[in-house]
């Protein structure tokens, strides 16, 4: 299959919500968001609508819509420990009796912590992307099939899991973008520096490595040239 036929047509969707938090990796103790949606968060929103091992999404352009970034600070209860995945699987399969999980249990008195989060208010973006067929595609898989599936699911508002804006408590609304509202206009370019692009999950590696890109918002409110420049060599 040629490279040209291996790539889908370009899609444009509008992704918005009441709140969003695209956490900077350097903000560990208390969350602090980037001023824009990250490519990995945008990809996760699209994958919530349609994910198949036969296709891989690539974000090509992000447009800031309706308003310039607005930040708010909230305080949330978080826990320091989570139920292990193996225990959760055993409970779901009936192999073990579920144990109640309390944030303020006697054996973990400091499990609950209140932390501040700097988040975005009313995030609203137009995201341009395409997908490519992967080596896991079957004989019956083809671009046209997945293009039609994706279009149908976006039009009907269907998803496999609730799309969210960085954190699961911030649900996202997704629809096709038709040019309305228009992008934000800036007096000058906004250089955001290095922004998280995605995580590099390498087979056989125990650690995952972050990839970054240099994000610049043009005077038209558009971020292009979204290509990773970091990561493990």
BALOBA-1460 file (C-alpha; in Angstrom, 3 decimals):
// residues 233
<rec num="1" residu="x" x="0.000" y="0.000" z="0.000"/>
<rec num="2" residu="x" x="1.500" y="3.396" z="-0.963"/>
<rec num="3" residu="x" x="2.058" y="6.201" z="1.525"/>
<rec num="4" residu="x" x="-0.552" y="8.328" z="-0.237"/>
<rec num="5" residu="x" x="-3.276" y="5.709" z="0.078"/>
<rec num="6" residu="x" x="-2.205" y="4.984" z="3.637"/>
<rec num="7" residu="x" x="-3.334" y="8.420" z="4.889"/>
<rec num="8" residu="x" x="-6.922" y="9.518" z="5.448"/>
<rec num="9" residu="x" x="-8.436" y="12.815" z="4.439"/>
<rec num="10" residu="x" x="-8.132" y="15.796" z="6.800"/>
<rec num="11" residu="x" x="-10.779" y="16.131" z="9.529"/>
<rec num="12" residu="x" x="-11.632" y="19.243" z="11.554"/>
<rec num="13" residu="x" x="-13.542" y="19.003" z="14.820"/>
<rec num="14" residu="x" x="-14.486" y="21.458" z="17.516"/>
<rec num="15" residu="x" x="-13.549" y="20.373" z="21.039"/>
<rec num="16" residu="x" x="-14.891" y="22.412" z="23.941"/>
<rec num="17" residu="x" x="-16.012" y="22.140" z="27.547"/>
<rec num="18" residu="x" x="-16.658" y="24.023" z="30.750"/>
<rec num="19" residu="x" x="-13.231" y="23.277" z="32.208"/>
<rec num="20" residu="x" x="-9.977" y="21.674" z="31.096"/>
<rec num="21" residu="x" x="-6.635" y="20.799" z="32.638"/>
<rec num="22" residu="x" x="-3.683" y="19.831" z="30.450"/>
<rec num="23" residu="x" x="-1.141" y="19.340" z="33.192"/>
<rec num="24" residu="x" x="2.433" y="20.464" z="32.818"/>
<rec num="25" residu="x" x="4.714" y="17.518" z="33.656"/>
<rec num="26" residu="x" x="6.887" y="19.719" z="35.874"/>
<rec num="27" residu="x" x="3.842" y="20.500" z="38.092"/>
<rec num="28" residu="x" x="3.821" y="17.374" z="40.253"/>
<rec num="29" residu="x" x="2.539" y="18.427" z="43.685"/>
<rec num="30" residu="x" x="-0.234" y="20.690" z="42.416"/>
<rec num="31" residu="x" x="-1.633" y="20.654" z="38.899"/>
<rec num="32" residu="x" x="-1.002" y="23.597" z="36.564"/>
<rec num="33" residu="x" x="-2.387" y="23.521" z="33.050"/>
<rec num="34" residu="x" x="-0.848" y="24.547" z="29.777"/>
<rec num="35" residu="x" x="-2.727" y="27.497" z="28.193"/>
<rec num="36" residu="x" x="-3.788" y="25.240" z="25.287"/>
<rec num="37" residu="x" x="-4.929" y="21.691" z="24.706"/>
<rec num="38" residu="x" x="-1.972" y="19.390" z="24.085"/>
<rec num="39" residu="x" x="-1.804" y="17.186" z="20.967"/>
<rec num="40" residu="x" x="-1.939" y="14.046" z="23.130"/>
<rec num="41" residu="x" x="-5.086" y="15.281" z="24.909"/>
<rec num="42" residu="x" x="-6.703" y="16.130" z="21.557"/>
<rec num="43" residu="x" x="-5.803" y="12.692" z="20.222"/>
<rec num="44" residu="x" x="-7.311" y="11.065" z="23.332"/>
<rec num="45" residu="x" x="-10.588" y="12.918" z="22.716"/>
<rec num="46" residu="x" x="-10.749" y="11.564" z="19.157"/>
<rec num="47" residu="x" x="-9.787" y="8.046" z="20.258"/>
<rec num="48" residu="x" x="-12.682" y="8.117" z="22.730"/>
<rec num="49" residu="x" x="-14.966" y="8.466" z="19.699"/>
<rec num="50" residu="x" x="-13.263" y="5.860" z="17.520"/>
<rec num="51" residu="x" x="-10.252" y="3.775" z="18.440"/>
<rec num="52" residu="x" x="-9.058" y="0.791" z="16.477"/>
<rec num="53" residu="x" x="-5.615" y="-0.875" z="16.492"/>
<rec num="54" residu="x" x="-5.675" y="-0.555" z="12.692"/>
<rec num="55" residu="x" x="-5.459" y="3.265" z="12.729"/>
<rec num="56" residu="x" x="-3.244" y="5.927" z="14.279"/>
<rec num="57" residu="x" x="-4.208" y="9.610" z="14.631"/>
<rec num="58" residu="x" x="-1.927" y="12.591" z="14.017"/>
<rec num="59" residu="x" x="-2.799" y="16.148" z="15.091"/>
<rec num="60" residu="x" x="-1.734" y="18.731" z="12.481"/>
<rec num="61" residu="x" x="-3.268" y="22.024" z="13.637"/>
<rec num="62" residu="x" x="-4.884" y="23.513" z="16.748"/>
<rec num="63" residu="x" x="-6.928" y="26.715" z="16.560"/>
<rec num="64" residu="x" x="-7.941" y="28.725" z="19.629"/>
<rec num="65" residu="x" x="-11.627" y="29.716" z="19.335"/>
<rec num="66" residu="x" x="-13.937" y="32.290" z="20.810"/>
<rec num="67" residu="x" x="-11.714" y="33.766" z="23.531"/>
<rec num="68" residu="x" x="-8.178" y="33.932" z="24.821"/>
<rec num="69" residu="x" x="-7.254" y="31.442" z="27.588"/>
<rec num="70" residu="x" x="-8.938" y="32.058" z="30.946"/>
<rec num="71" residu="x" x="-7.582" y="30.470" z="34.109"/>
<rec num="72" residu="x" x="-9.266" y="29.628" z="37.411"/>
<rec num="73" residu="x" x="-7.944" y="28.004" z="40.571"/>
<rec num="74" residu="x" x="-9.828" y="25.222" z="42.323"/>
<rec num="75" residu="x" x="-9.087" y="22.999" z="45.313"/>
<rec num="76" residu="x" x="-9.707" y="19.277" z="45.023"/>
<rec num="77" residu="x" x="-9.448" y="16.236" z="47.243"/>
<rec num="78" residu="x" x="-6.943" y="13.743" z="45.862"/>
<rec num="79" residu="x" x="-5.513" y="10.469" z="47.151"/>
<rec num="80" residu="x" x="-1.906" y="9.371" z="47.364"/>
<rec num="81" residu="x" x="-2.621" y="5.663" z="46.849"/>
<rec num="82" residu="x" x="-4.796" y="3.782" z="44.383"/>
<rec num="83" residu="x" x="-6.226" y="0.299" z="44.221"/>
<rec num="84" residu="x" x="-3.825" y="-1.910" z="42.297"/>
<rec num="85" residu="x" x="-4.802" y="-2.997" z="38.804"/>
<rec num="86" residu="x" x="-4.293" y="-6.675" z="39.656"/>
<rec num="87" residu="x" x="-6.710" y="-6.424" z="42.599"/>
<rec num="88" residu="x" x="-9.328" y="-4.650" z="40.489"/>
<rec num="89" residu="x" x="-9.087" y="-7.351" z="37.807"/>
<rec num="90" residu="x" x="-9.357" y="-10.141" z="40.382"/>
<rec num="91" residu="x" x="-12.457" y="-8.534" z="41.904"/>
<rec num="92" residu="x" x="-14.122" y="-8.041" z="38.512"/>
<rec num="93" residu="x" x="-13.486" y="-11.711" z="37.639"/>
<rec num="94" residu="x" x="-14.824" y="-12.943" z="40.980"/>
<rec num="95" residu="x" x="-11.477" y="-14.414" z="41.996"/>
<rec num="96" residu="x" x="-11.326" y="-12.376" z="45.190"/>
<rec num="97" residu="x" x="-13.698" y="-10.611" z="47.529"/>
<rec num="98" residu="x" x="-13.599" y="-6.820" z="47.035"/>
<rec num="99" residu="x" x="-12.265" y="-4.843" z="49.969"/>
<rec num="100" residu="x" x="-13.792" y="-1.431" z="50.673"/>
<rec num="101" residu="x" x="-11.522" y="1.468" z="49.765"/>
<rec num="102" residu="x" x="-11.630" y="4.531" z="51.993"/>
<rec num="103" residu="x" x="-9.694" y="7.717" z="51.408"/>
<rec num="104" residu="x" x="-9.343" y="8.198" z="55.176"/>
<rec num="105" residu="x" x="-8.666" y="4.629" z="56.320"/>
<rec num="106" residu="x" x="-6.893" y="3.951" z="59.599"/>
<rec num="107" residu="x" x="-3.950" y="2.222" z="57.892"/>
<rec num="108" residu="x" x="-3.472" y="5.166" z="55.518"/>
<rec num="109" residu="x" x="-4.395" y="8.274" z="57.553"/>
<rec num="110" residu="x" x="-2.625" y="10.641" z="55.172"/>
<rec num="111" residu="x" x="-4.058" y="9.197" z="51.984"/>
<rec num="112" residu="x" x="-6.375" y="12.159" z="51.340"/>
<rec num="113" residu="x" x="-4.797" y="15.489" z="50.435"/>
<rec num="114" residu="x" x="-6.236" y="18.784" z="49.291"/>
<rec num="115" residu="x" x="-4.378" y="20.241" z="46.339"/>
<rec num="116" residu="x" x="-4.813" y="23.379" z="44.301"/>
<rec num="117" residu="x" x="-5.209" y="23.131" z="40.526"/>
<rec num="118" residu="x" x="-4.793" y="25.902" z="37.987"/>
<rec num="119" residu="x" x="-7.215" y="24.985" z="35.196"/>
<rec num="120" residu="x" x="-8.717" y="26.496" z="32.040"/>
<rec num="121" residu="x" x="-12.215" y="27.979" z="31.978"/>
<rec num="122" residu="x" x="-14.336" y="27.433" z="28.843"/>
<rec num="123" residu="x" x="-11.592" y="25.858" z="26.665"/>
<rec num="124" residu="x" x="-12.646" y="25.870" z="23.011"/>
<rec num="125" residu="x" x="-10.553" y="24.626" z="20.080"/>
<rec num="126" residu="x" x="-10.720" y="23.541" z="16.476"/>
<rec num="127" residu="x" x="-8.470" y="20.529" z="15.942"/>
<rec num="128" residu="x" x="-7.295" y="19.340" z="12.535"/>
<rec num="129" residu="x" x="-6.080" y="15.762" z="12.172"/>
<rec num="130" residu="x" x="-5.789" y="12.703" z="9.952"/>
<rec num="131" residu="x" x="-5.177" y="9.026" z="10.574"/>
<rec num="132" residu="x" x="-2.987" y="6.383" z="8.972"/>
<rec num="133" residu="x" x="-3.333" y="2.644" z="8.700"/>
<rec num="134" residu="x" x="-1.003" y="0.669" z="10.940"/>
<rec num="135" residu="x" x="0.677" y="-2.708" z="10.600"/>
<rec num="136" residu="x" x="-2.148" y="-4.174" z="12.704"/>
<rec num="137" residu="x" x="-4.756" y="-3.519" z="10.001"/>
<rec num="138" residu="x" x="-6.612" y="-6.602" z="8.784"/>
<rec num="139" residu="x" x="-7.461" y="-7.622" z="5.225"/>
<rec num="140" residu="x" x="-10.924" y="-6.087" z="5.498"/>
<rec num="141" residu="x" x="-9.658" y="-2.786" z="6.938"/>
<rec num="142" residu="x" x="-9.363" y="0.239" z="4.654"/>
<rec num="143" residu="x" x="-9.341" y="4.034" z="4.853"/>
<rec num="144" residu="x" x="-12.841" y="4.547" z="3.463"/>
<rec num="145" residu="x" x="-14.337" y="2.198" z="6.045"/>
<rec num="146" residu="x" x="-12.814" y="4.058" z="9.011"/>
<rec num="147" residu="x" x="-13.442" y="7.515" z="7.516"/>
<rec num="148" residu="x" x="-17.150" y="6.732" z="7.277"/>
<rec num="149" residu="x" x="-17.216" y="5.223" z="10.767"/>
<rec num="150" residu="x" x="-15.546" y="8.286" z="12.270"/>
<rec num="151" residu="x" x="-17.789" y="10.743" z="10.427"/>
<rec num="152" residu="x" x="-20.914" y="8.864" z="11.472"/>
<rec num="153" residu="x" x="-19.915" y="8.673" z="15.122"/>
<rec num="154" residu="x" x="-18.996" y="12.378" z="15.298"/>
<rec num="155" residu="x" x="-22.268" y="13.417" z="13.635"/>
<rec num="156" residu="x" x="-24.320" y="11.253" z="16.015"/>
<rec num="157" residu="x" x="-22.337" y="12.196" z="19.117"/>
<rec num="158" residu="x" x="-21.328" y="8.592" z="19.755"/>
<rec num="159" residu="x" x="-18.264" y="7.545" z="21.727"/>
<rec num="160" residu="x" x="-16.787" y="4.432" z="23.317"/>
<rec num="161" residu="x" x="-15.813" y="6.317" z="26.472"/>
<rec num="162" residu="x" x="-16.623" y="9.845" z="27.603"/>
<rec num="163" residu="x" x="-14.172" y="12.259" z="25.915"/>
<rec num="164" residu="x" x="-12.587" y="14.600" z="28.427"/>
<rec num="165" residu="x" x="-10.356" y="17.663" z="28.549"/>
<rec num="166" residu="x" x="-7.231" y="16.466" z="30.320"/>
<rec num="167" residu="x" x="-8.994" y="15.131" z="33.460"/>
<rec num="168" residu="x" x="-11.950" y="12.764" z="33.519"/>
<rec num="169" residu="x" x="-14.068" y="15.168" z="35.591"/>
<rec num="170" residu="x" x="-13.944" y="17.689" z="32.712"/>
<rec num="171" residu="x" x="-16.097" y="16.189" z="29.905"/>
<rec num="172" residu="x" x="-15.659" y="17.416" z="26.337"/>
<rec num="173" residu="x" x="-18.194" y="18.219" z="23.631"/>
<rec num="174" residu="x" x="-17.121" y="17.223" z="20.116"/>
<rec num="175" residu="x" x="-18.643" y="18.157" z="16.759"/>
<rec num="176" residu="x" x="-17.445" y="18.980" z="13.257"/>
<rec num="177" residu="x" x="-15.957" y="22.471" z="12.932"/>
<rec num="178" residu="x" x="-17.570" y="24.657" z="10.247"/>
<rec num="179" residu="x" x="-15.610" y="27.871" z="10.805"/>
<rec num="180" residu="x" x="-17.905" y="29.242" z="13.513"/>
<rec num="181" residu="x" x="-16.861" y="30.709" z="15.863"/>
<rec num="182" residu="x" x="-13.830" y="32.297" z="14.285"/>
<rec num="183" residu="x" x="-10.390" y="31.929" z="15.766"/>
<rec num="184" residu="x" x="-9.016" y="34.341" z="18.334"/>
<rec num="185" residu="x" x="-6.916" y="37.213" z="16.948"/>
<rec num="186" residu="x" x="-3.702" y="38.285" z="18.677"/>
<rec num="187" residu="x" x="-1.703" y="41.493" z="18.305"/>
<rec num="188" residu="x" x="1.475" y="39.435" z="18.087"/>
<rec num="189" residu="x" x="2.589" y="35.820" z="18.105"/>
<rec num="190" residu="x" x="2.343" y="33.988" z="21.406"/>
<rec num="191" residu="x" x="5.427" y="31.855" z="22.029"/>
<rec num="192" residu="x" x="4.460" y="29.177" z="24.558"/>
<rec num="193" residu="x" x="7.846" y="27.456" z="24.534"/>
<rec num="194" residu="x" x="8.018" y="23.681" z="24.862"/>
<rec num="195" residu="x" x="4.662" y="21.948" z="25.285"/>
<rec num="196" residu="x" x="4.063" y="18.233" z="25.802"/>
<rec num="197" residu="x" x="3.434" y="16.506" z="22.473"/>
<rec num="198" residu="x" x="2.948" y="12.903" z="23.596"/>
<rec num="199" residu="x" x="4.525" y="10.028" z="25.472"/>
<rec num="200" residu="x" x="6.901" y="7.657" z="23.711"/>
<rec num="201" residu="x" x="5.869" y="4.111" z="24.631"/>
<rec num="202" residu="x" x="8.646" y="1.822" z="23.434"/>
<rec num="203" residu="x" x="8.303" y="-1.921" z="23.396"/>
<rec num="204" residu="x" x="10.555" y="-3.560" z="25.932"/>
<rec num="205" residu="x" x="11.155" y="-0.328" z="27.860"/>
<rec num="206" residu="x" x="10.009" y="-0.051" z="31.478"/>
<rec num="207" residu="x" x="9.980" y="3.750" z="31.366"/>
<rec num="208" residu="x" x="8.020" y="6.049" z="29.080"/>
<rec num="209" residu="x" x="9.662" y="9.119" z="27.591"/>
<rec num="210" residu="x" x="7.996" y="12.505" z="27.011"/>
<rec num="211" residu="x" x="8.059" y="14.183" z="23.610"/>
<rec num="212" residu="x" x="7.738" y="17.966" z="23.345"/>
<rec num="213" residu="x" x="7.112" y="20.457" z="20.556"/>
<rec num="214" residu="x" x="7.694" y="24.206" z="20.242"/>
<rec num="215" residu="x" x="4.222" y="25.776" z="20.403"/>
<rec num="216" residu="x" x="3.666" y="29.186" z="18.826"/>
<rec num="217" residu="x" x="0.190" y="30.706" z="18.483"/>
<rec num="218" residu="x" x="0.084" y="32.878" z="15.361"/>
<rec num="219" residu="x" x="-1.700" y="36.231" z="15.181"/>
<rec num="220" residu="x" x="-4.653" y="34.289" z="13.736"/>
<rec num="221" residu="x" x="-4.839" y="32.074" z="16.830"/>
<rec num="222" residu="x" x="-3.467" y="28.994" z="15.066"/>
<rec num="223" residu="x" x="-0.799" y="26.520" z="16.181"/>
<rec num="224" residu="x" x="0.839" y="24.663" z="13.311"/>
<rec num="225" residu="x" x="4.129" y="22.816" z="12.785"/>
<rec num="226" residu="x" x="3.177" y="20.309" z="15.467"/>
<rec num="227" residu="x" x="6.148" y="17.972" z="15.375"/>
<rec num="228" residu="x" x="7.994" y="16.400" z="18.338"/>
<rec num="229" residu="x" x="11.482" y="17.677" z="18.982"/>
<rec num="230" residu="x" x="12.261" y="15.799" z="22.219"/>
<rec num="231" residu="x" x="12.350" y="12.254" z="23.519"/>
<rec num="232" residu="x" x="14.767" y="9.400" z="23.929"/>
<rec num="233" residu="x" x="17.189" y="8.836" z="21.082"/>
